[in-house]
Structures are given as structure tokens and as C-alpha cells.
């Protein structure tokens, strides 16, 4: 600006203390918005510098690509043999393809590539660090193909043999530091060859070779979603097929071949989109970071960077994005689109021509769960994605938009710099340890057609049905049922290709609706309704007829759960039951971690609960005592407020007190004093921890103004409270000068009388000149803490527990951890309660945890990652602090 932002101004005392005008507040808001906008731009600029590839490295990558191109033209030819005759392959290389069944027709020979082209994000300038991948399309000559190569994996096996021959010759070259195989996005039908440079540049780049068919060889009409290209007789190794038997469509198989035919056309399409659109490069970089932080960008059915590029192109075509937009605006528009559009219900297409012969969107929806059609109108870019995974993307986009629109938080840090692994993003996690059990699941769920379509990949075939099964069983309890993306690691060219079970455990995440997640009842339809039979078939032996209070007789499932802890694990019972009933997956194969850490807040060897019931019992007894204090008759001043201070009254006491009843045979009774004296020859009586309660008395002119006199008046009140509670409610009380102990329901409540003006009187100091002034003293601060701040904290956290039932147990687990690190002398209980409260009050980019275990894991991560040195931690209890 022309004028400096800060100018010296002389203000009078009246001007200094006057409230700001509405115009000044508006100006302040505009200045603040401008500051945040500039800060965001700076943050994005720094992030883009970190992930963008430098020009010097591009030159080294280009040189590496030129050398690969030269080597490809020098790979020797081979003589023609049957596809099953693979004796010509050297011993140092294995075919990167699971050849099951092995027998297949067709012949193969190797000829040098007809064409070699760099495709994908590298040429577009949208690839980002740390993993720089350059995709190279190697076009196989037309001469190596025969008619009907579209059938029974013939094309896929030729493709694998072609790459195997290249791999063998490249493994002898000193140019390469490593030559390995991998599956493209973990799709086992699409092996690719990974090449890395030798020496210090080995981590610079990974070149991925994709073998592609000769242009125009395959007729696109052969690969429509409704067409079959895998014969049942061949797949089942039955010899001859049954005459007249209809063959099921193989849309995923067809799509895998079509993807190879359009690699170059996709590059040309995106290149045209990126022309004169600098914001696209930055926007895609931000999108890729966003996807990476949420573990959505790798694996079978992932939301890849290529898919993000195509989505930007679609929004540009629909004029929801314009080429004048910045990278941040591109990010926001893509997230807004994802948050509001369900591609599992309403697919989209990049095809401009409405060719009647091409498949319609309805045809794609019948074959795939998620639909996004490429510019050719033939390829579904989301073919491998499950509806569950897309709904997770959609949910994350909604959450991110809410964070970006919230001016009170650092949206950049939360959306782009905070990792969201499944372990912290979902309330319950369970692992399918033995993925091979999905073979029996395919058999039980009769998924032969899906297995044929997926080339025998039982994980990919069963996964959508397993997720659908769990979603139906947990309906009403969960917001989201998600799964990890199957990922197959790369392997050496001398090794056999990984099998489907080599992806390791498959992880599932459940995000709960807190109000209904722990419901023990699953109410079904009335017994005479047609839906009742379907309900019984779905729940099996768990379903039974029950009469309800409204007189109806309905099918119902009742889950066993006696404690709060067990109720939290009702979803585990549902998962185990349904997977065994419908998918033949035994309980031993399911590792459920919903309450793995809750054992640290359990007491005793046979206790099944985590102390939450004990906490409720304490609060109920306290509430009853409060009512009795309010209604006491005979007090000279009435009780204006009763406030708890003890951690048990805010549900955060690690081990809440349990009711203790004296064992009279262990004591000698002193009748004249109404006391019990422990016997020397008996065990020591149990210690009862007192629960501190502050009892505020009404103000009156009769209260003295001297601090010592106030203490004596309070002592008199303690005596009178004890006497009246004994007389009117028959409670055992023991008064002292500073408090009165009340024994009730097995608990000891320590009542402390408070007078609201006492802290102010304690602050009075007389100067040597005889003037009276007020200043904080250690005594006044301690009294304020005990009578004002701690009661407010307790009541606020008590309310937070009512909103989020997992809060109290999370606090207790956090305190156990702090004690285990021998840090409890350095961090107070109140400080721990507030730290955990912050995670529930401001959970972004997560949702508030419904599981104490997840809350605790987030707590540890929060302690480790928060910028304590430069940022204040503000716990906004009861939303009392506004932006201003």
C-alpha cells in the first residue's frame, strides 16, 4: 500500500478504552481476511516448491529416458512359439503373470517395439516428489498378435512375455540400478517393468514401462461392458463348453485391455486441457498431496493422480473451472464437486459425441460400482474402485471443505499437511489376517462370474460384496464402512509373481454414528410381513420373535452386552457373526482392535467393564446429595449452588472410587462417640477417597468483611450442614473447620462452603500510605482455583462427556500413559483433561472420536506434532471464545 499500515496516533484515555465501532470492526475483519489470504498463498507457494521437480533433475531424467529408448530398439527378436511353450525364456527371468489356468491357445514371438512414447504426468509437468514416476508406453508390433487374442487372457500373457524378454536384457545393462516387476495400481492383469538409474540417481526417478497393443488392432465393440471375453469352460478347465449356455459379461477384463489402447490419446487430451492453464499444474499437485495424506492414491481401486487430472478436465469442460483459476481455487472446486456428487449413483462422462453405438452410462452402472467414462466413451476410469472407497473420498472431501471454510482454524495445515491413516481416522479397525479365506467367501457367495472377470483375483472379486454385507448389517450404526486398498509389492524379475494373498492383511475401518453405535437391539419387521423372511435369512440363528411395548411382535436381534465397554464392542459381534454366516470367514481370521487399549483402565481380575458404570454411580449419588443440600431447612442463608470438583464428577478419574461399606466385625464400636475403631487382629479397612464438592452460600450483609472472620463463619456453616444432614436425611457426617465429610451410598463427599466475595477480600492490601488496593495473592489465587475455576471446568467437561461418551475414557487412558512415563508430577490432571477436551472440541480434519482407543491414539499424535513453540493451544470450552 502507498501509506504504511501502522501509523503513530496519540489517543486520549477515553478513546483508548471506548468499544470499537461497527465500521472499525468491519475494517478489522477485512484486514484479517486479507492477512489469512496472504498467509495461505505463502503456505501453498512453499508447499509447491517442496513437491515440484527442479529443472536440473528433469535434464538427468530426460537423458535416462533417451538411453532407455535406444536400448529398446536393440532388444533381439525371438522365434515364434506357442504361448504355453516358454522354454525360450532364460532362467534369470520369470513371467510376471499368474498363468492360471496355464493352458491357452495362441502363438508369441518378440519383435522390437513399433513405437515408444512417454505418457502420463511427467510430460504434463504434474508429477510431484518424493516419488517421481515416468510412464513409458511401449507399442507392441501388430505382427505378434493373432485373431481372438482378446479371449481368455491371450493378450495379457503376450504382454507379460513381452515385458519379461525386455527385463532379461535390461538386467544385464550397467545403466540400471534395479530392474523389477510390479502391478499397475496392484491390478495383477497389468504387470509393468520398473527401471531405476544406477548410482546416486537410483532414487531420482522410476521409469514404468507399459506394453500396449498396436493401434487399431482390437475392435472396440468387442470390449463393451456387456460383452464376454473369458469363456467359462476355459476358466474352469472343463475342455468344451456347454452348447447354448450364455456366457457372463466380463467388464473389468474388457476395461483392462481398453486402458492400454488409449494411453496416448489420454495424454493428448490432457495436454490440450493444460494449455494456457497454469493453475491446473498447481491444483493437481495440491490434490495429489491431499490424496496421499489420506492413503487414497495407491493400490487396487485407488483415486490416482491421473484420475484427479481427468476430473479437472471434466470440470473445465462443464465450466465449473475456468483457466484463470489459481491452484488453490482448482483444489476447492474439485473438493466441492467430490463432496456433492455421488459417482456410484450418477456417473459422469468426458465423451463429447453422443454416438448411439457406444455404451450408455446405464450400461456402465450395471457393470461397475463407480462410473467415470473417458473421452473415448469406452473406458471406465473408476472400474476397479469400490463404492465404499468412493464414499470415503466423498466423505473426506466434505470434511475438507468444512475445514477450509472455517476461518478460526488453519485450513492449510489441517487439510494438506495432516496425515489421516485409517488407524486414527476410524473409530474401530479390524484386520482380515488370512486373505486366502476370501476364496471360500467367493464360493459361499457364488461369485464365479466375478472371479472370471477379475482373472481369478478372489480379493478383488469378494471385497465389494463383503463391504456391502457389513454396510447392511451395521446400517444405522455407521457413517462409513471403508477398506484399505490392496497393494502388491514389486518383485525381482527372477522371482515368481506374487499371489493374491501376498497383499498381507486387509484392513477395514468403521466410522460410527455415536447415538446408535452401541444399541443392543436390532429391530426387524413384523412377523407376518414378507420382509421378515429376508431378515431371518440375513441374521440367521440370531434372529428371534419378540413382543414390544407397543404390542407388535417383530423379528429382532439382541446382542449380549452388560457394560458400556461391551456395548461399544457390539459392532464386533455383528462383524464376526455376518462374516462367518455369509462368507465362511472364521473368527480366528479376524483381528478386531476396537478396545485393545481399554484394559489399562480396568481394575481387578474379573472386571469386564472399564469403570464407566462406577462413574455414573458416583454422579447419581452426588446429584442426590445436591438436591438434599438445596432443600435443607434451618440454614440462616440458602444454598445458591452446589458444584463438584473431583475428577470422577467430570468422568475423568483414572480409577473412580467404588462404594465401600464398613465390615462391622472388623471394628470395635465406641458407642458414646458413634465411632468404629479398626481391630488390631483384622485386615486394615479400605481407604475411601473423598469427593470434593463446593457449596456456595448466598450473599448477605451479615457476612463479615474480615478474612479471618469469614473462615469462622464458614466453620460454623460446616457444623450446621453436618447437623442438618444428620437430622433431616440421616447421613453420617464429620464436620471440621475447613470442610464437612458426608458418608453417603458408600462414598465420602467433602463439602466445602464458599462465599463469592472471599477471593476479593483476600486480595485487599493496605499500602504504607494507608491506601487500600487489590492485588493477587497466593491464597486468593488458590481459593479462586478451588471455588471458581475448578467447578466451572468440572461442569463444562461433564457436559462434554454427555456430547461425546468416549471423552472420559480417553482422558483416563491419557493419564495412565502420562503416569507410565513418570510425568504426572509435571502435568496436572486438569491440564490432561483440557488437552483431551481440545481433541473433541476441535477434531478437524477428523470427526470427534467415538472410541476411546482412537481418541488416545490421536492424543499421542497431537502431542508429538503440535507446534508448541510457536502456537498457543486454545481450548474453547462451551464455544465461549469468538473469532474477535
Order of alpha helices (4+ residues) and beta strands (2+ residues): alpha-alpha-alpha-beta-beta-beta-alpha-beta-alpha-beta-beta-beta-alpha-alpha-alpha-alpha-alpha-alpha-beta-alpha-beta-alpha-alpha-alpha-beta-alpha-alpha-alpha-beta-beta-beta-beta-alpha-beta-beta-alpha-alpha-beta-alpha-beta-beta-beta-beta-alpha-beta-beta-beta-alpha-beta-beta-alpha-alpha-alpha-alpha-alpha
